[in-house]
């Protein structure tokens, strides 16, 4: 599952980088929790939780059904 998630994150990354941010995959738990770190402009952005839940999490769940939740660490 980690490989699938890494591929999807690679698809998302250019959109975040266009706004001065980035995303790093930290861990995928056996329960389907994906832990990521938002960096750059995304790290301190007040909209980062919206980006995470409505963007990253939604896209990951569509592409990798085993994903249950995406959280920042």
Protein Blocks (a to p, Z undefined) as FASTA:
>chain_A
ZZmmmmmmmmmmmmmmmnopacddfbdcfkopacdddehjllmgmklmmmmmmmmmmmmm
mmmmmbmbdcdZZ
